[in-house]
């Protein structure tokens, strides 16, 4: 049965941060409890209608990937504690929350692209470049790149992220850290893309977030979910066409057809769009990770 959580609250828990999707609490041992709600953000606006079970799906997918990539890059995941909230609250939160170590966040979105789509396709179409670096002529929308490209952006919690070049990244964080971010991001992407290919899925692009814990570069936040990645059905992919993603595409399609200026408040979603989006998230968990949610 689907469950819906729009805001996470519990007696005795100190709110650390409320994001567009996740509510994070500071625990008594200095660790963090991140709870994924069913809020949905589109075009940087949180919409009034939640997507049932979205938070559960995102959390379980992230857990699945964190466990399988820990040998590539350490991550912030810690063992659960079921003593921090009442039993009835924990029953609701258990599958949609993670306890994690507090990191010094690096304010960079570490994007890796294997195919041309989204803002990457727009830049190439307009200037023939990707993250300020030239690409071969003749590529089309959804074309595979000659090799995965690291295309960072500055992280902006309150608005659109801004794409930057690798040289600009080096100027902002230093050459050594920039190199480590790129190396870790590409290693994670290649591992994930290989797994997805074995499941008949194309990992077109994704973004990673990193922090520093005890002096070590550490993977944080979420990882390789439909909210942070473009997953495409390989059998349906066609070069030169917009690919269908395992994510909130039904919502984007509906919103694009409206006379809406993409500023708050967001419009309500029809029940059919909500149901289709919820099903798309669960299908991603099943197809990519083998998770029956």
C-alpha positions in Angstrom: 0.0 0.0 0.0 1.3 3.4 -0.9 2.1 5.9 1.9 2.5 9.7 1.7 4.7 11.9 3.8 4.9 15.6 2.9 6.7 16.9 6.0 8.8 15.0 8.5 8.4 16.0 12.1 9.0 14.2 15.4 9.1 15.3 19.0 12.5 15.8 20.4 14.3 16.0 17.0 16.3 19.2 16.1 15.7 20.3 12.5 19.1 20.6 10.8 17.8 21.6 7.3 14.7 21.3 5.2 15.4 20.9 1.5 13.1 20.6 -1.5 12.7 16.8 -0.9 14.5 15.8 2.3 14.1 16.9 5.9 17.3 16.5 7.9 17.6 16.3 11.7 20.6 16.6 14.0 20.8 13.6 16.4 22.2 13.6 20.0 25.4 11.8 18.8 26.2 14.5 16.2 25.1 12.4 13.3 22.3 13.3 10.9 19.0 11.6 10.1 17.9 12.4 6.5 14.2 11.7 5.8 13.1 11.6 2.2 9.6 13.0 1.9 7.2 12.6 -1.1 7.5 16.3 -2.0 8.2 16.8 -5.7 10.2 19.7 -7.1 10.0 20.6 -10.8 11.7 23.6 -12.4 13.0 24.4 -8.9 9.5 24.8 -7.5 8.0 22.4 -4.9 4.6 21.4 -6.2 1.5 21.1 -4.0 0.9 17.4 -4.8 3.2 14.7 -3.3 4.1 11.6 -5.2 3.2 8.5 -3.1 6.2 6.4 -2.1 8.7 8.6 -3.9 10.7 9.1 -0.7 10.9 5.3 0.0 12.0 4.6 -3.5 14.7 7.3 -3.6 16.1 6.1 -0.2 16.2 2.4 -1.1 17.8 3.1 -4.4 20.5 5.3 -2.8 21.1 2.6 -0.1 21.5 0.0 -2.8 24.1 2.1 -4.7 25.9 3.3 -1.5 26.5 -0.3 -0.5 27.9 -1.3 -3.9 30.1 1.7 -4.5 31.8 1.9 -1.0 34.9 0.3 -2.4 35.2 3.0 -5.1 34.5 6.0 -2.8 33.6 6.0 0.9 30.2 7.4 1.7 28.4 9.0 4.6 26.0 6.1 5.4 25.9 4.9 9.1 24.0 2.1 10.8 20.4 3.0 11.6 19.2 4.0 15.1 15.6 3.1 15.9 15.7 4.8 19.3 15.6 8.4 18.1 11.8 8.6 17.4 8.7 6.9 18.7 8.0 3.4 17.3 5.1 4.4 15.2 7.1 7.2 13.6 10.1 4.9 13.0 7.7 2.4 11.3 6.8 5.2 8.8 10.4 6.5 8.4 12.5 3.4 8.4 12.4 2.8 4.7 12.7 6.5 3.7 15.5 7.6 6.0 19.2 7.2 6.4 21.5 8.0 9.3 24.7 9.6 8.1 27.9 11.2 9.2 28.0 15.0 9.1 30.3 16.2 6.3 31.8 19.5 5.3 30.0 19.8 2.0 31.8 20.8 -1.2 29.4 23.1 -2.9 29.8 21.6 -6.4 27.5 19.4 -8.4 29.7 16.8 -9.9 27.8 16.0 -13.1 29.0 13.2 -15.5 27.4 12.8 -18.9 27.5 9.8 -21.2 24.9 11.1 -23.7 23.9 14.6 -24.9 20.7 15.7 -23.2 19.2 18.6 -21.2 21.4 21.6 -20.7 24.4 19.7 -22.2 22.5 19.3 -25.5 21.5 22.9 -25.4 25.1 24.1 -25.0 26.4 21.8 -27.7 23.6 22.9 -30.1 24.3 26.5 -29.5 28.1 26.5 -29.3 29.5 23.1 -30.2 30.9 22.7 -26.7 30.1 20.8 -23.5 31.2 22.5 -20.2 33.2 25.0 -22.3 35.2 22.2 -24.1 34.8 21.3 -27.8 33.0 18.2 -28.9 33.1 16.6 -32.4 30.8 18.0 -34.9 27.6 16.2 -36.0 26.3 15.0 -32.7 22.6 15.0 -32.1 20.2 15.1 -29.2 20.7 11.9 -27.1 23.9 11.0 -29.0 26.4 9.0 -27.0 29.6 11.0 -26.2 33.0 9.6 -27.3 33.7 9.0 -23.6 32.0 10.1 -20.4 32.5 13.8 -19.6 32.8 15.4 -16.2 30.8 18.7 -16.4 30.7 20.3 -13.0 28.3 23.1 -11.8 28.1 25.3 -8.8 25.6 24.1 -6.3 22.7 26.5 -5.5 20.1 25.4 -3.0 17.8 28.3 -3.8 17.8 28.4 -7.6 19.4 27.0 -10.8 22.9 25.5 -10.7 25.4 27.2 -12.9 27.5 25.1 -15.3 31.3 25.7 -15.1 34.3 24.5 -16.9 36.9 22.2 -15.3 39.4 25.0 -15.3 36.9 27.2 -13.4 36.4 24.3 -11.0 40.2 24.2 -10.3 40.2 28.0 -9.7 37.4 27.6 -7.2 38.4 24.6 -5.2 42.1 24.0 -6.1 43.6 21.8 -8.7 44.2 18.8 -6.4 40.6 18.6 -5.1 39.2 19.3 -8.6 41.2 16.3 -9.9 40.0 14.1 -7.1 36.3 15.1 -7.7 36.6 14.3 -11.4 38.4 11.0 -10.8 35.8 9.8 -8.3 32.9 11.0 -10.3 34.0 9.2 -13.5 34.8 6.0 -11.6 31.3 5.9 -10.1 29.7 6.7 -13.4 31.5 4.0 -15.3 30.6 1.4 -12.6 27.0 2.4 -12.6 26.7 2.7 -16.4 28.0 -0.8 -16.7 25.5 -2.2 -14.3 22.6 -0.3 -16.0 23.6 -1.6 -19.4 23.4 -5.2 -18.1 19.7 -4.4 -17.1 18.8 -2.9 -20.5 19.1 0.7 -19.2 21.2 3.6 -20.4 22.6 5.9 -17.7 22.6 9.1 -19.8 23.9 11.4 -17.0 24.0 11.8 -13.3 25.2 14.1 -10.6 27.1 13.3 -7.4 27.7 15.4 -4.3 30.8 15.1 -2.1 31.9 16.3 1.3 34.9 15.8 3.5 34.7 13.6 6.6 37.9 13.2 8.8 40.0 14.5 5.9 38.6 12.0 3.3 36.6 12.8 0.2 33.2 11.2 0.8 30.1 10.6 -1.3 27.1 12.2 0.4 23.4 13.1 -0.1 21.7 10.7 -2.6 23.3 8.7 -5.4 22.1 7.4 -8.8 18.4 7.9 -8.2 15.8 9.0 -10.8 15.9 12.5 -9.1 19.7 12.9 -9.8 20.1 10.9 -13.0 18.6 10.3 -16.4 17.9 6.6 -16.9 16.7 5.6 -20.4 15.1 2.4 -21.7 17.9 1.1 -24.0 15.5 -0.6 -26.4 13.5 2.7 -26.9 16.5 5.0 -27.3 16.9 6.7 -30.7 19.7 9.1 -31.6 18.3 12.5 -32.5 15.2 12.1 -30.4 14.3 13.1 -26.9 14.6 9.9 -24.8 12.0 8.9 -22.2 13.4 8.8 -18.6 12.5 6.7 -15.6 11.7 9.8 -13.5 9.3 12.7 -13.2 8.9 13.1 -16.9 5.1 12.8 -16.8 5.1 15.8 -14.5 7.4 17.8 -16.7 5.3 17.0 -19.8 2.2 18.1 -18.1 3.7 21.3 -16.7 5.2 22.3 -20.1 1.7 22.1 -21.6 0.4 24.7 -19.1 0.4 28.4 -19.2 2.6 28.6 -16.1 5.6 30.9 -15.6 7.5 28.3 -13.6 7.4 30.5 -10.5 5.7 29.6 -7.1 3.1 28.6 -6.5 3.2 25.5 -8.6 0.0 24.1 -10.2 -1.8 21.1 -8.9 -1.3 17.8 -10.7 -4.1 15.6 -12.0 -4.4 12.2 -10.2 -3.4 10.4 -13.4 -0.1 12.3 -13.6 0.6 11.6 -10.0 -0.1 7.9 -10.4 2.0 7.6 -13.6 5.0 9.3 -11.9 4.8 7.1 -8.8 4.7 4.1 -11.0 7.7 5.4 -13.0 9.8 5.7 -9.8 8.9 2.2 -8.6 9.7 0.8 -12.1 13.2 2.4 -11.9 13.8 0.6 -8.6 12.7 -2.7 -10.0 14.5 -2.5 -13.3 17.8 -1.0 -12.1 18.2 -2.4 -8.6 15.9 -5.4 -8.5 13.9 -3.8 -5.7 10.3 -4.7 -5.4 8.8 -1.7 -3.6 
